[in-house]
Amino acid sequence: MELITIGDELLLGFTVDTNAAHISRALAASGVEIVRRTTVGDEAEKISQAVREALDRTGAVITTGGLGPTSDDLTKPAIARIFGRGMKLDEGIAAKLEGRWRARFPNSTFPATNRTQAEIPDGARVLTNRHGTAPGIWLEDEKGRWVAMMPGVPREMRGMLAEELLPAIQARLDGPGSVVLSGTLRTTGIAESAIAELLGPNFLGDPQTELGALPLAYLPGVAGVDLRVTVKGLPRARAQELVKEAMVKLRSRVGAYAYGEDDADLAAVVLDRCRALKLKLAVAESCTGGMLGERLTNIPGSSDVFLGGVIAYHNELKKELLGVRAEDLERYGAVSEQVALQMAAGIREKTGGDVGISVTGIAGPGGGTRDKPVGLVWIAVHGSDAKARRFHVVGDRAEIRQRAAQAALEMVRRALSNG
Amino acid sequence: MELITIGDELLLGFTVDTNAAHISRALAASGVEIVRRTTVGDEAEKISQAVREALDRTGAVITTGGLGPTSDDLTKPAIARIFGRGMKLDEGIAAKLEGRWRARFPNSTFPATNRTQAEIPDGARVLTNRHGTAPGIWLEDEKGRWVAMMPGVPREMRGMLAEELLPAIQARLDGPGSVVLSGTLRTTGIAESAIAELLGPNFLGDPQTELGALPLAYLPGVAGVDLRVTVKGLPRARAQELVKEAMVKLRSRVGAYAYGEDDADLAAVVLDRCRALKLKLAVAESCTGGMLGERLTNIPGSSDVFLGGVIAYHNELKKELLGVRAEDLERYGAVSEQVALQMAAGIREKTGGDVGISVTGIAGPGGGTRDKPVGLVWIAVHGSDAKARRFHVVGDRAEIRQRAAQAALEMVRRALSNG
């Protein structure tokens, strides 16, 4: 199967193609392999060419984008032509679009431009869009080659994928067959090369064996290094067994650096641990400026564990809202062990939380000195006892902040593992 | 020119391809057009095939990924074979890698696996990596067809692109020639279809004219709707003129909904306005949980305007840290005009800021009621006067939070425009 994402905004780089990752992940979880992904602009000829090539290679193509109400809608007619089909107005869709519009904007007339969204290729099957206006399209020829077209708006695409397209694709996969499955072990606080040294060559076993032959990928990112094994072309049950074996083996060697599997989020891991231990959490952020709170509250249901916190960006707020001593700020500076510890203790006291966590650092690009360079971060955790740790993280401003937030969460996770 | 990003992690969707967007944007800003983007997995055959096809189409290809120290390194040999070249160890690179390792890990031996990073195709030119270990490669044949290979780690790729690859590409563009340029007008607080109605068809003019013929794209996102015009195949000076004309015309119609051009960030716009007016800003966040602070502090130099704030996720903190009255919380609920206004006033008082801004809402997926559904958000701005506004935003939890943060920034921008 291949994926084609359409849009000048993607090619020009103004939009990051999160749809592609989302679709790939959803299909991979179902055991379907995407073998190639292509992005082309909003030109009928380029779209046709890419779809035709992908159909020739795999006979199964998903597209996103080009279904909106405005002038860049070329996908449907271009793809209809490949299948030798014309376009026709679907009155049912047109009526639905108009009804939706009237419900939302009772005092304005339905724009004629929106009616083109109701046009579908002859003989196409409609993929219902419950989250927006543009319907999706499933087009198939007599040889069973198919193209599924979805809108580019992420929320609409995600809904349609889950409710319409994935069930349709799964229905086509006959019998057990062979699948593509993968497992990911997520680590943080250890460098890619240090893991490589720790594991050594052929870590999973003799490459002549099924387990040893699995490709092991190292995926470094701001959250840490992910280790991923992928099994291709085996029956589902055997693939699941192999992934599980590999995960157990990796976990036994990587040990405490591993915080979860697959799409585990360290913020969710920390919240779960606090929930199990009945602990309330609060944050005091300087250089991360709210990012730590943002990550924790990004997890649905975080409110039973996370109380909130203080963004003490300016030093006055460190004193007034967190009780950091003026003389320590003066003497040691805002990025210091003493200030980090006082921030963590202060937020715990202010909020009545069980665990206070603080981050203070120099995110750059300015503000670094010889003694306190950009990337220097102090993190403290104040719970049943108090700990502070110094980090020197690399990257640009955004990465330094992300790595600092991740390191702070990891310090809490470790503190609560030993407690 | 074409771009090929390599990695199983991209195809499987575990990594979002931010490199592709970054490279496309950087090239577009230089007037270079990427006509197609392809993603393939870590298989030598798939890599070769994609690079060969792209070379046939355009003769100029950039790749990212597959240059790391671990077992998924296949890019260099696969591409060398297309050019009929072998691989050889570059002793200079090997020495540099080893020196770097020893400086960082003085007590550990240089891993042999890292030496493969020092292998380059015969006749290749090295693109220096000042931000990591894996060097980039520029490979060119006698016909002038070329492939430039860069690492996949974003920080390393970005540095190499700016310092090595862009200058090399620009040096090849002989004379003025024709370019691809685009301009984006960023709007927020107005729906895509409402803009389409406002502009009507052929907004830029008669499609027979140069200006009227420019494609106008509507790009909806959580930050709002971007309007983008793109000029292709004209000399740089004329292209710049046309983009400017289109921007002026769009701005005159879209008016107050436009907050900036190109990659303008509303947080930076707000900070600039506060800076010009010598106003200090503080935030009180409930449902956004730190995201508003995160967005403001993401901008370098924000510390001269942004003081900090309180993440009052739990209602107790709204009372204790922001002075929200218990009886109003009880009577009107946390998501209400009264509480939003008290939060904004409270954070202003607590921090001594000139402008306090608050966000309280229901981000979902749980917690919604008939009267207060998921997506309901109250935002208040407390400065020389106080204003509160009710929003009903759509999307999943993450999108609701993002839209709420954007709406809060826009409320500040508008408040400071009239003040």
HADDOCK unambig.tbl for C-alpha pairs under 7 A between the chains (distance, minus, plus):
assign (segid A and resid 10 and name CA) (segid B and resid 21 and name CA) 6.86 0.50 0.50
assign (segid A and resid 11 and name CA) (segid B and resid 24 and name CA) 6.22 0.50 0.50
assign (segid A and resid 11 and name CA) (segid B and resid 34 and name CA) 6.42 0.50 0.50
assign (segid A and resid 12 and name CA) (segid B and resid 24 and name CA) 5.08 0.50 0.50
assign (segid A and resid 12 and name CA) (segid B and resid 25 and name CA) 5.46 0.50 0.50
assign (segid A and resid 12 and name CA) (segid B and resid 28 and name CA) 6.15 0.50 0.50
assign (segid A and resid 13 and name CA) (segid B and resid 20 and name CA) 6.89 0.50 0.50
assign (segid A and resid 13 and name CA) (segid B and resid 21 and name CA) 3.73 0.50 0.50
assign (segid A and resid 13 and name CA) (segid B and resid 22 and name CA) 6.06 0.50 0.50
assign (segid A and resid 13 and name CA) (segid B and resid 24 and name CA) 4.73 0.50 0.50
assign (segid A and resid 13 and name CA) (segid B and resid 25 and name CA) 4.66 0.50 0.50
assign (segid A and resid 14 and name CA) (segid B and resid 21 and name CA) 6.62 0.50 0.50
assign (segid A and resid 14 and name CA) (segid B and resid 25 and name CA) 6.59 0.50 0.50
assign (segid A and resid 15 and name CA) (segid B and resid 21 and name CA) 6.74 0.50 0.50
assign (segid A and resid 16 and name CA) (segid B and resid 18 and name CA) 5.98 0.50 0.50
assign (segid A and resid 16 and name CA) (segid B and resid 21 and name CA) 5.51 0.50 0.50
assign (segid A and resid 17 and name CA) (segid B and resid 17 and name CA) 6.66 0.50 0.50
assign (segid A and resid 18 and name CA) (segid B and resid 16 and name CA) 5.96 0.50 0.50
assign (segid A and resid 20 and name CA) (segid B and resid 13 and name CA) 6.88 0.50 0.50
assign (segid A and resid 21 and name CA) (segid B and resid 10 and name CA) 6.87 0.50 0.50
assign (segid A and resid 21 and name CA) (segid B and resid 13 and name CA) 3.73 0.50 0.50
assign (segid A and resid 21 and name CA) (segid B and resid 14 and name CA) 6.61 0.50 0.50
assign (segid A and resid 21 and name CA) (segid B and resid 15 and name CA) 6.74 0.50 0.50
assign (segid A and resid 21 and name CA) (segid B and resid 16 and name CA) 5.51 0.50 0.50
assign (segid A and resid 22 and name CA) (segid B and resid 13 and name CA) 6.06 0.50 0.50
assign (segid A and resid 24 and name CA) (segid B and resid 11 and name CA) 6.23 0.50 0.50
assign (segid A and resid 24 and name CA) (segid B and resid 12 and name CA) 5.08 0.50 0.50
assign (segid A and resid 24 and name CA) (segid B and resid 13 and name CA) 4.72 0.50 0.50
assign (segid A and resid 25 and name CA) (segid B and resid 12 and name CA) 5.45 0.50 0.50
assign (segid A and resid 25 and name CA) (segid B and resid 13 and name CA) 4.65 0.50 0.50
assign (segid A and resid 25 and name CA) (segid B and resid 14 and name CA) 6.56 0.50 0.50
assign (segid A and resid 28 and name CA) (segid B and resid 12 and name CA) 6.14 0.50 0.50
assign (segid A and resid 34 and name CA) (segid B and resid 11 and name CA) 6.41 0.50 0.50
assign (segid A and resid 35 and name CA) (segid B and resid 40 and name CA) 6.65 0.50 0.50
assign (segid A and resid 36 and name CA) (segid B and resid 39 and name CA) 5.73 0.50 0.50
assign (segid A and resid 36 and name CA) (segid B and resid 40 and name CA) 5.10 0.50 0.50
assign (segid A and resid 37 and name CA) (segid B and resid 38 and name CA) 5.53 0.50 0.50
assign (segid A and resid 37 and name CA) (segid B and resid 39 and name CA) 4.85 0.50 0.50
assign (segid A and resid 37 and name CA) (segid B and resid 40 and name CA) 6.69 0.50 0.50
assign (segid A and resid 38 and name CA) (segid B and resid 37 and name CA) 5.53 0.50 0.50
assign (segid A and resid 38 and name CA) (segid B and resid 38 and name CA) 4.35 0.50 0.50
assign (segid A and resid 38 and name CA) (segid B and resid 39 and name CA) 6.29 0.50 0.50
assign (segid A and resid 39 and name CA) (segid B and resid 36 and name CA) 5.75 0.50 0.50
assign (segid A and resid 39 and name CA) (segid B and resid 37 and name CA) 4.88 0.50 0.50
assign (segid A and resid 39 and name CA) (segid B and resid 38 and name CA) 6.29 0.50 0.50
assign (segid A and resid 40 and name CA) (segid B and resid 35 and name CA) 6.65 0.50 0.50
assign (segid A and resid 40 and name CA) (segid B and resid 36 and name CA) 5.09 0.50 0.50
assign (segid A and resid 40 and name CA) (segid B and resid 37 and name CA) 6.69 0.50 0.50
assign (segid A and resid 70 and name CA) (segid B and resid 218 and name CA) 6.81 0.50 0.50
assign (segid A and resid 71 and name CA) (segid B and resid 217 and name CA) 6.99 0.50 0.50
assign (segid A and resid 72 and name CA) (segid B and resid 217 and name CA) 6.24 0.50 0.50
assign (segid A and resid 111 and name CA) (segid B and resid 197 and name CA) 6.95 0.50 0.50
assign (segid A and resid 155 and name CA) (segid B and resid 395 and name CA) 6.56 0.50 0.50
assign (segid A and resid 197 and name CA) (segid B and resid 111 and name CA) 6.98 0.50 0.50
assign (segid A and resid 217 and name CA) (segid B and resid 72 and name CA) 6.23 0.50 0.50
assign (segid A and resid 218 and name CA) (segid B and resid 70 and name CA) 6.84 0.50 0.50
assign (segid A and resid 288 and name CA) (segid B and resid 294 and name CA) 6.82 0.50 0.50
assign (segid A and resid 289 and name CA) (segid B and resid 293 and name CA) 5.39 0.50 0.50
assign (segid A and resid 289 and name CA) (segid B and resid 294 and name CA) 4.97 0.50 0.50
assign (segid A and resid 289 and name CA) (segid B and resid 297 and name CA) 5.60 0.50 0.50
assign (segid A and resid 290 and name CA) (segid B and resid 290 and name CA) 3.95 0.50 0.50
assign (segid A and resid 290 and name CA) (segid B and resid 291 and name CA) 5.95 0.50 0.50
assign (segid A and resid 290 and name CA) (segid B and resid 293 and name CA) 5.03 0.50 0.50
assign (segid A and resid 290 and name CA) (segid B and resid 294 and name CA) 4.68 0.50 0.50
assign (segid A and resid 291 and name CA) (segid B and resid 290 and name CA) 5.96 0.50 0.50
assign (segid A and resid 291 and name CA) (segid B and resid 291 and name CA) 6.32 0.50 0.50
assign (segid A and resid 291 and name CA) (segid B and resid 294 and name CA) 5.11 0.50 0.50
assign (segid A and resid 293 and name CA) (segid B and resid 289 and name CA) 5.39 0.50 0.50
assign (segid A and resid 293 and name CA) (segid B and resid 290 and name CA) 5.03 0.50 0.50
assign (segid A and resid 294 and name CA) (segid B and resid 288 and name CA) 6.82 0.50 0.50
assign (segid A and resid 294 and name CA) (segid B and resid 289 and name CA) 4.96 0.50 0.50
assign (segid A and resid 294 and name CA) (segid B and resid 290 and name CA) 4.66 0.50 0.50
assign (segid A and resid 294 and name CA) (segid B and resid 291 and name CA) 5.12 0.50 0.50
assign (segid A and resid 297 and name CA) (segid B and resid 289 and name CA) 5.58 0.50 0.50
assign (segid A and resid 298 and name CA) (segid B and resid 398 and name CA) 6.68 0.50 0.50
assign (segid A and resid 300 and name CA) (segid B and resid 365 and name CA) 6.95 0.50 0.50
assign (segid A and resid 303 and name CA) (segid B and resid 313 and name CA) 6.96 0.50 0.50
assign (segid A and resid 303 and name CA) (segid B and resid 314 and name CA) 6.84 0.50 0.50
assign (segid A and resid 307 and name CA) (segid B and resid 313 and name CA) 5.60 0.50 0.50
assign (segid A and resid 307 and name CA) (segid B and resid 314 and name CA) 4.93 0.50 0.50
assign (segid A and resid 308 and name CA) (segid B and resid 311 and name CA) 4.81 0.50 0.50
assign (segid A and resid 308 and name CA) (segid B and resid 312 and name CA) 5.12 0.50 0.50
assign (segid A and resid 308 and name CA) (segid B and resid 313 and name CA) 4.80 0.50 0.50
assign (segid A and resid 308 and name CA) (segid B and resid 314 and name CA) 6.36 0.50 0.50
assign (segid A and resid 309 and name CA) (segid B and resid 310 and name CA) 5.87 0.50 0.50
assign (segid A and resid 309 and name CA) (segid B and resid 311 and name CA) 4.89 0.50 0.50
assign (segid A and resid 309 and name CA) (segid B and resid 312 and name CA) 6.66 0.50 0.50
assign (segid A and resid 310 and name CA) (segid B and resid 309 and name CA) 5.86 0.50 0.50
assign (segid A and resid 310 and name CA) (segid B and resid 310 and name CA) 4.46 0.50 0.50
assign (segid A and resid 310 and name CA) (segid B and resid 311 and name CA) 5.84 0.50 0.50
assign (segid A and resid 311 and name CA) (segid B and resid 308 and name CA) 4.81 0.50 0.50
assign (segid A and resid 311 and name CA) (segid B and resid 309 and name CA) 4.88 0.50 0.50
assign (segid A and resid 311 and name CA) (segid B and resid 310 and name CA) 5.83 0.50 0.50
assign (segid A and resid 312 and name CA) (segid B and resid 308 and name CA) 5.12 0.50 0.50
assign (segid A and resid 312 and name CA) (segid B and resid 309 and name CA) 6.66 0.50 0.50
assign (segid A and resid 313 and name CA) (segid B and resid 303 and name CA) 6.95 0.50 0.50
assign (segid A and resid 313 and name CA) (segid B and resid 307 and name CA) 5.60 0.50 0.50
assign (segid A and resid 313 and name CA) (segid B and resid 308 and name CA) 4.81 0.50 0.50
assign (segid A and resid 314 and name CA) (segid B and resid 303 and name CA) 6.84 0.50 0.50
assign (segid A and resid 314 and name CA) (segid B and resid 307 and name CA) 4.94 0.50 0.50
assign (segid A and resid 314 and name CA) (segid B and resid 308 and name CA) 6.36 0.50 0.50
assign (segid A and resid 317 and name CA) (segid B and resid 351 and name CA) 6.67 0.50 0.50
assign (segid A and resid 351 and name CA) (segid B and resid 317 and name CA) 6.67 0.50 0.50
assign (segid A and resid 365 and name CA) (segid B and resid 300 and name CA) 6.95 0.50 0.50
assign (segid A and resid 395 and name CA) (segid B and resid 155 and name CA) 6.56 0.50 0.50
assign (segid A and resid 398 and name CA) (segid B and resid 298 and name CA) 6.67 0.50 0.50
